[in-house]
């Protein structure tokens, strides 16, 4: 079972790597690079909060996570519209 999951992961990685090679490279300024890194960090944080929200049972904890999710959404939108 683990072998099938592993081979699928490798297949996905290879497909992603080939897509990256065929796409044209963007030349970004240092400020744009920083903004892209920050945006990616916020997206990863959002994914982690969603995962935690999925398993949270305590109403106060769920509310805290929903507030964090709303704030991350606001920041992501602001970062996307400012760039």
ChimeraX commands (.cxc) that place a marker at each C-alpha (Angstrom):
marker #1 position 0.00,0.00,0.00 radius 0.5
marker #1 position 2.75,2.44,0.88 radius 0.5
marker #1 position 4.53,1.57,-2.33 radius 0.5
marker #1 position 1.56,2.68,-4.46 radius 0.5
marker #1 position 1.29,5.97,-2.61 radius 0.5
marker #1 position 5.01,6.56,-2.95 radius 0.5
marker #1 position 5.03,5.90,-6.70 radius 0.5
marker #1 position 2.08,8.26,-7.18 radius 0.5
marker #1 position 3.96,10.94,-5.29 radius 0.5
marker #1 position 7.03,10.44,-7.47 radius 0.5
marker #1 position 4.87,10.60,-10.59 radius 0.5
marker #1 position 3.34,13.88,-9.42 radius 0.5
marker #1 position 6.77,15.29,-8.62 radius 0.5
marker #1 position 8.06,14.37,-12.06 radius 0.5
marker #1 position 5.05,15.94,-13.77 radius 0.5
marker #1 position 5.47,19.12,-11.76 radius 0.5
marker #1 position 9.18,19.27,-12.55 radius 0.5
marker #1 position 8.52,18.92,-16.28 radius 0.5
marker #1 position 5.89,21.71,-16.13 radius 0.5
marker #1 position 8.38,23.94,-14.34 radius 0.5
marker #1 position 10.97,23.39,-17.07 radius 0.5
marker #1 position 8.59,24.28,-19.89 radius 0.5
marker #1 position 7.17,27.42,-18.27 radius 0.5
marker #1 position 9.03,30.64,-18.97 radius 0.5
marker #1 position 11.07,32.03,-16.09 radius 0.5
marker #1 position 9.81,35.26,-14.58 radius 0.5
marker #1 position 12.40,37.86,-13.74 radius 0.5
marker #1 position 11.39,39.31,-10.41 radius 0.5
marker #1 position 12.77,42.25,-8.53 radius 0.5
marker #1 position 14.07,41.61,-5.00 radius 0.5
marker #1 position 10.89,43.21,-3.60 radius 0.5
marker #1 position 8.73,40.92,-5.71 radius 0.5
marker #1 position 10.68,37.88,-4.52 radius 0.5
marker #1 position 10.10,38.89,-0.88 radius 0.5
marker #1 position 6.40,39.45,-1.57 radius 0.5
marker #1 position 6.08,36.04,-3.28 radius 0.5
marker #1 position 7.78,34.33,-0.33 radius 0.5
marker #1 position 5.49,36.08,2.12 radius 0.5
marker #1 position 2.44,35.17,0.06 radius 0.5
marker #1 position 3.51,31.53,-0.10 radius 0.5
marker #1 position 4.04,31.53,3.67 radius 0.5
marker #1 position 0.55,32.90,4.21 radius 0.5
marker #1 position -0.92,30.25,1.90 radius 0.5
marker #1 position 0.86,27.52,3.84 radius 0.5
marker #1 position -0.37,28.99,7.12 radius 0.5
marker #1 position -3.90,29.07,5.71 radius 0.5
marker #1 position -3.68,25.40,4.74 radius 0.5
marker #1 position -2.43,24.52,8.25 radius 0.5
marker #1 position -5.27,26.49,9.89 radius 0.5
marker #1 position -7.82,24.75,7.67 radius 0.5
marker #1 position -6.40,21.38,8.67 radius 0.5
marker #1 position -6.59,22.31,12.36 radius 0.5
marker #1 position -10.10,23.66,11.93 radius 0.5
marker #1 position -11.16,20.36,10.41 radius 0.5
marker #1 position -10.19,18.47,13.57 radius 0.5
marker #1 position -10.99,21.10,16.23 radius 0.5
marker #1 position -13.91,20.30,18.52 radius 0.5
marker #1 position -13.85,23.02,21.19 radius 0.5
marker #1 position -16.06,25.95,20.10 radius 0.5
marker #1 position -13.61,28.55,21.44 radius 0.5
marker #1 position -10.72,26.93,19.59 radius 0.5
marker #1 position -12.79,26.73,16.40 radius 0.5
marker #1 position -13.66,30.43,16.72 radius 0.5
marker #1 position -10.01,31.32,17.18 radius 0.5
marker #1 position -9.10,29.32,14.07 radius 0.5
marker #1 position -11.93,30.89,12.05 radius 0.5
marker #1 position -10.70,34.35,13.09 radius 0.5
marker #1 position -7.15,33.40,12.07 radius 0.5
marker #1 position -8.45,32.11,8.74 radius 0.5
marker #1 position -10.34,35.34,8.09 radius 0.5
marker #1 position -7.23,37.39,8.90 radius 0.5
marker #1 position -5.06,35.25,6.60 radius 0.5
marker #1 position -7.63,35.62,3.81 radius 0.5
marker #1 position -7.59,39.40,4.31 radius 0.5
marker #1 position -3.79,39.52,4.21 radius 0.5
marker #1 position -3.55,37.27,1.15 radius 0.5
marker #1 position -6.07,39.40,-0.71 radius 0.5
marker #1 position -4.21,42.58,0.25 radius 0.5
marker #1 position -0.89,41.11,-0.87 radius 0.5
marker #1 position -2.34,39.97,-4.20 radius 0.5
marker #1 position -3.99,43.30,-4.97 radius 0.5
marker #1 position -0.98,45.40,-3.97 radius 0.5
marker #1 position 1.35,43.56,-6.34 radius 0.5
marker link #1:1,2 radius 0.2
marker link #1:2,3 radius 0.2
marker link #1:3,4 radius 0.2
marker link #1:4,5 radius 0.2
marker link #1:5,6 radius 0.2
marker link #1:6,7 radius 0.2
marker link #1:7,8 radius 0.2
marker link #1:8,9 radius 0.2
marker link #1:9,10 radius 0.2
marker link #1:10,11 radius 0.2
marker link #1:11,12 radius 0.2
marker link #1:12,13 radius 0.2
marker link #1:13,14 radius 0.2
marker link #1:14,15 radius 0.2
marker link #1:15,16 radius 0.2
marker link #1:16,17 radius 0.2
marker link #1:17,18 radius 0.2
marker link #1:18,19 radius 0.2
marker link #1:19,20 radius 0.2
marker link #1:20,21 radius 0.2
marker link #1:21,22 radius 0.2
marker link #1:22,23 radius 0.2
marker link #1:23,24 radius 0.2
marker link #1:24,25 radius 0.2
marker link #1:25,26 radius 0.2
marker link #1:26,27 radius 0.2
marker link #1:27,28 radius 0.2
marker link #1:28,29 radius 0.2
marker link #1:29,30 radius 0.2
marker link #1:30,31 radius 0.2
marker link #1:31,32 radius 0.2
marker link #1:32,33 radius 0.2
marker link #1:33,34 radius 0.2
marker link #1:34,35 radius 0.2
marker link #1:35,36 radius 0.2
marker link #1:36,37 radius 0.2
marker link #1:37,38 radius 0.2
marker link #1:38,39 radius 0.2
marker link #1:39,40 radius 0.2
marker link #1:40,41 radius 0.2
marker link #1:41,42 radius 0.2
marker link #1:42,43 radius 0.2
marker link #1:43,44 radius 0.2
marker link #1:44,45 radius 0.2
marker link #1:45,46 radius 0.2
marker link #1:46,47 radius 0.2
marker link #1:47,48 radius 0.2
marker link #1:48,49 radius 0.2
marker link #1:49,50 radius 0.2
marker link #1:50,51 radius 0.2
marker link #1:51,52 radius 0.2
marker link #1:52,53 radius 0.2
marker link #1:53,54 radius 0.2
marker link #1:54,55 radius 0.2
marker link #1:55,56 radius 0.2
marker link #1:56,57 radius 0.2
marker link #1:57,58 radius 0.2
marker link #1:58,59 radius 0.2
marker link #1:59,60 radius 0.2
marker link #1:60,61 radius 0.2
marker link #1:61,62 radius 0.2
marker link #1:62,63 radius 0.2
marker link #1:63,64 radius 0.2
marker link #1:64,65 radius 0.2
marker link #1:65,66 radius 0.2
marker link #1:66,67 radius 0.2
marker link #1:67,68 radius 0.2
marker link #1:68,69 radius 0.2
marker link #1:69,70 radius 0.2
marker link #1:70,71 radius 0.2
marker link #1:71,72 radius 0.2
marker link #1:72,73 radius 0.2
marker link #1:73,74 radius 0.2
marker link #1:74,75 radius 0.2
marker link #1:75,76 radius 0.2
marker link #1:76,77 radius 0.2
marker link #1:77,78 radius 0.2
marker link #1:78,79 radius 0.2
marker link #1:79,80 radius 0.2
marker link #1:80,81 radius 0.2
marker link #1:81,82 radius 0.2
marker link #1:82,83 radius 0.2
view
